[in-house]
Amino acid sequence: MKTENVDVLVIGAGPAGTVAASMINKAGYKVKIVEKEKFPRFVIGESLLPRVMDHLDEAGLLEGVKAAGFQEKFGAKFVRGHEVCDFNFSQQFSKGWKWTWQVPRGQFDQILATEVQKMGIEVNFQTAVTDIKFSGTDSTTTIVDKDGVESTVNAKFIVDASGYGRVIPRMFGLDEPSNLGVRKTHFTHFRDLKRPEGIDGNRITVVVHQQRTWIWIIPFSNGVTSVGFVGDPEFFLDHPDNPIERMKSIIATDMHTAERFKDAEMMFEPRTIEGYSISTKQLFGEGYVLCGNATEFLDPVFSSGVTFAMESGNKAGKLVGEMLGGRNIDWQKEYTDYMMQGINTFRTYVSGWYDGKLHSIFFAEKQMEDVKEKICSVLAGYVWDMENPYVNNHEESVRKLARVLEIDKILAEG
């Protein structure tokens, strides 16, 4: 059996894995990526946040993505009936990027993988991890390629960026249920021939269909638009079981989708994902660290998934490089506590979206611009900016604001 020796083995060639590998490579260490799937492959999570631009730039991946000509994203529009709440990233509180992209993820992830290969990082696609044995921080990982050929990789450290595959959490019993409710999503891509003219045709729109059910509309630069419905599983029981007929039925129920996507060509049979929110008991252990969806996935609303993937990949990659260089890393403080700050901030906003607090804030008759700028920073992914009270004291700030606005509404209706 063939055995290979590397400094770091990265499991998964998605955004978390490629960013982590790039940072470790920049530190001067030999890194190898193994990826179970064949690229390009379909994956959901198509709307990026400005925070990821920092990581693409630092990892040396930005120019490769720019060359693809993806749809530029300058903000997000939230609508409820005829009410509109518009967030423009140029008006955010935090310092940082004011724009990003909306991307077909298969193409986006392929670009990232290709770019790291250009850096000299080996990426083995269609290669599954079947066993890992740790001896302190050193490890021996058994992998199997598409032809069934088995080999081993000896590494000084492992970065698990395996996404929904969750290799180490599943192999070592680290999976833990999320404290968020079970939700279901039904989605497809449409050839968008009735796309509105101007900015409304190019921007991401989030539609409140019902309080606990919403729609994403994400236009791409190629004329295709991603549309998905997210809600409690019970919501979908009122619609046909057949995936195509179900999508047609749901599309017809909302004023923002009924005419635009009626009879529009679906680029693939609609897909359904249920119970996707998941957590883990720990983000690191002796010999490994978890990144991206291998750590925790909250919810598709606010598009936080890729941001967490790249943030964790960047942070983990830097810390691994420093650890191999001899620095004693406090993984709890420097990685877990740091990542959980951002995750818990977004958790507050996800919970507030489904319990109605954010609806009260977003669609309030009177908008407080200074508050809106601070919330805009959260929606841009700057959830580690501790100067922002809607980050630093996120739960209380959101709760108090929603309560004040609800009281104002009651008094106004008097």
N, C-alpha and C positions, 0 to 999 in steps of 0.2 A: 504494500500500500504506500502510495506517495505521501510524503510529509513535507510541509512547507513551514518555514519560520518567518514570522513577521513581528513587528513591535505591537501593532494594534490590528485586531480584526473588527471590522464594522459589519453588522448584519443588517442588510436593507439598503437599497440604493435610491430611496426617496429623498425628499428635501432634508430631513434630519440627518440621514446617513451621509449624503454627499457634502453637506456643510461641515459636519464633524470630521470627515475624512480629509477635506481640504485644509482645515485648521491644523490637524495633526501633521499632515504632509508639509505644511508651511513651517512647522516647528522642527522639521528635519528628520521625522521618523517614518519608517516603512509601514504603510497601511494597506490593507487589502479589504475590498468589499465583496460580500457574497449576497446575491439577490435571488430569491426563489422564483420570481416571475420573469417572463420574457418581456423586454421593453420594445416599443411603447406598449403600455397597458392602461386600461381605463381605471381611473380612480376619481372619486368625488372630492370636492374641496377646491373650487375653481376661482374663487375671488380672494385675492391676496390683500394684505394690509400694508400700509407704508413702512411699518417697522421692519418688514422682511428685506427692504431695499438695503438697509444697513448691513445685513448679514450676507446678502448676495454680493455686495461691494467688497466687504472685508474678506470673503472667501474666494474672491477672484472669479465669480460667476456672473457678474452683472452684465458685462458686455455681450456674453453669449446669449443671454436672455433678451437683451435689447434688440439684437439682430433679427429676432423672430417676428417682430412687428405685432406683438400682442396688443389687444385693446387697452388703452391707457385708462386708469381709474382715478378720478379726482375727488371722489366722495361717495355718498350713498344716499338714496332717497327711500324714506319709509312712508307708506301710505295706508290710510284706513278710510275706506269709502272715498269721499272727496277731500279728506284732510291729508295734508302733506307736511312731513318734517324732513328738511333737507340738511344734510351735513356736508360741508365742504372742507376737505383736509387742509386747505390753505388758511383756514380760520381756527386751527387747533391751538390749544394752550401750550403744548410741549414743543420743544425744538426738535426738528426732525424732518423727514421726507414728507412732501405734500401730495405725493401721488404714488401709484403703483400700477399693477396690471390685473386684468381678468383673463384667465388662461385655461385652455383645454389642458387638463392635468397630464394626460398621457404625453403630449408634446413637450410640456414644460419639464416634467421629470426626466424625459429622455435627454433634453438639452443639458440639464444639470449633470446627468451621468456621463454624457459625452465630454463635457468640459473637464470633469475630474480625471477622465481617462487621458485627456490631453496633457494633464499635469503629471502623468506617469503613474497614476494610481490604478492598480489592476481591479477590474470589476468583473466578477464571474456571475453571469446571468443564469437563470434556470438551475440554480444550485441551492439545495435545501440543507439546513442544519438538522442533523438527526441526533446528535449527542454533544454534550459539553461536560468536560471534567475539569474542575478547578483544583489547583494546588497552590494555596495562597493567592497571590495576584496572577500567577501564571495559569495558563489554560491550554487544554487540547480539545479542539473542536472537530468533530467528524462531520464531513459534508459529502453530499451525493449530487453529481451533476445529472443533466437530462438523459444521459446514456446509462445511468445507473452505476457509474464509476465512483467508487468511494475513495476518499483521501482524508488526510487530517491536516489541521493548521494549528501550529503552536504559536501562542501569542502572549505577550506580557500583560495585555489588557483587552477587554471586549467592550465595544460600544454596541448596544442592542437598539437599533433604529428600525426594527422589523414591522412597525406599524400595527395593523390589525392582526398580523401574524403572531405578535407578542411572544417571541420565541422563549426568552428567559422567564418572563412571568408565568407562562404556561408550563414550562419544563420544571420550574422549581416552586410551583404553587404560590405565586405572588399575586395572582388576579384577585381583585376585590370589587364588589358591586359599587356603582356610582350612587351618590345620594340624590342624583337628579332622577326625575320620573322617566318611565319607559315611553319612548316615542318612536314614531314610524315615519319614514319618508318614502315618497313615490316620485320618481324623476325621470326625465329624458332630455334629449337635445332636439330642438326644432329648427328646421330651415325657416328662418324668420323673415318672410317676404313682406310682412306688414309692419316691420319695425318703424317706430315713429321717427320723424326727421329730427335732426339736431341732437342736443345733448341727451334728451330723454330716451333716444334710441340706443345710446351707447353706455349708459350708466347702469349700475346694479340697482334694482328696485326690490325692496322687501315689502310685501303686501300683507296686512293683517286681514286674514280671511274670516277668522273668528278669533276670540281672545287667545285660545290655546292652539290655533291652527294658522299657519302662515305660508307664504309662497316666496320662493326666490326666483328672480328673473335676472339672469346674468348673460348679457350679450358678449359675443366674441367678435374679433375683427374679421373673421372669415364668413360672416353672415349667418352663423349658427348661434342659437341662444339656448342656454341651459335653464330649464324650468323644473322646479321641485316643490312639492307640497309636503309640509311637515306638521305633524299633530299627534294627538293621542291615538292609539290604534283603533279605538271605537269610531273615530271619525270616518275611517275608510270602509266601515261595514255598510254604509249607505250607498256604496258604489259597486259596480261589477267586479267580479274576481279576475276576469281576463285583464292582463296588464294594459293592453292598448285601449280597450273599452273603458277601463277604470280611469285612465288619464283623460280621455275625451270627456267622460262624465264630469270629472272634477273641474277640468278647464272651463266647462260651460257654466259652472256655478259662480264664477267671479267676474265682475265687470272689467277687471284689469287684464284678464286672460281670454275671456270668451270670444271676442271678435278677433283679437290679434293672432291667436293660435288655432282658431277654428279651421279644420281641414289642412292645417300645416303639416308638412312631411316630418315624421319622426325619424331621426337619424339612427335610432336603435330602439328595440322593444323596451318600454319603460321598466325600470328596475325598482325593487323595494328593499329597503334596509330597515330592520327593526331592532330595538334594544341595543343601540350602538354605544351609548354612554357607558364608560367603564373606568375603573381606577386600579391602583396597585398598592400593595402594602408598603413598598419602599422603592425609591428611585435609584438606589445604588447598593452594591454589596462588595465584598472582597473580590476584586478581579473584574468588575463590570460596572457599567452605568447604563441606565435606560434613557432613551430620547424619543421625542415625538409621540405618536399614538401608542408606542410601547409603554408610555408612562400613564397618560390619562387623556381621554377624549370627552369633551363636554357636550357640545351640540353644534350643529352647523350654523345657527344664527350668529351673526357678527363675525363669521369667517375666521375664527381664532385658531383653527387646527394647524394650518401651515405656519402661522406665526409661532406657535408653541414648538412646532417641529424644528424650525430654523433657530429659534432662540435657544432651545435646549441643545441642538447640534453644535451651535457656535460656542456656548458656554462649556459643554462637556469636552469638545475638541480642545479648547484652550487649556482646561484643567488637566486633561490627560497628558498633553504636551509638557505642561509644567511638572506634573507628577513624574513622568519619565526622566525629566531633567533634574530630579532630586528634591523638588519642593514637597513638603508634607502638606497634603490637601485635606482640609476639613470638608468632606463631601456633604455633610449635613447642612452646614452653614453656607458654604460657598455654592452649592448646587441645589440641594433639595429646598432649603428655605427660600432661596432666590426664585426658583421656578414656581414654588407654591404661592409666592406673592402675586405673580401674574395670573396663575391659574385661578386662585381664589377671587381675584378682582373680577375676572371674566365670569366666574361662577355666580357672583352677585348679580351681574347684568343679565346673564342667561335666566336665572331664577326670576329676576324682576320683569323680564320679557313675558314669561309665562304666567306670572301671578298678576300682571296688569300694572305694576308700578311704573314700568317704563312707558307704557301706553299713556298713562296720566302725564308723564313728563314730556314725551315726544309730541303729543298732540294737545298740549295745554294752549289755551287761547293766547296767553301772554308768555312769550319766550324771553327768558333772561339770557342775554347774549354771552355774558361772562361764564355762566354755568354751562351753556351750550358748547362753548369752546373747550371746557374741561372734559365734558362727556365726549366730544369729538376726538380728543386725544386718546381716550380709551378705545373708541371705535377705530382709530388709526393703529392700534396695537401698542401704544406707549404705556403699558400697564406696569412699568417699573419706574415711572417718573414719580418719585415720592414727594415732590413739591406740589403735585396735583391732589387736592383733598378728595377728589372723586376716584383716586387711586389709593392714597395713603389711608383714607378712612372711608373706603368704598361702600361698605354695607350701611353704615349710619347715614352717610351723605345721601345715598339714593333713597333710603327709607324716609328721612326727614323731608326731603324735597317733594317726594310724591305725596306725603301727608299734607304739606302746606298747600300744594296745588289742588288737592282734593277739597280741602276746606274752602279755598278761594272760589272754587267752582260751586260749591254748595251755597256760599254766601251770595254769589252773583245770581244764582237761580232763585234765591231767596224767598 
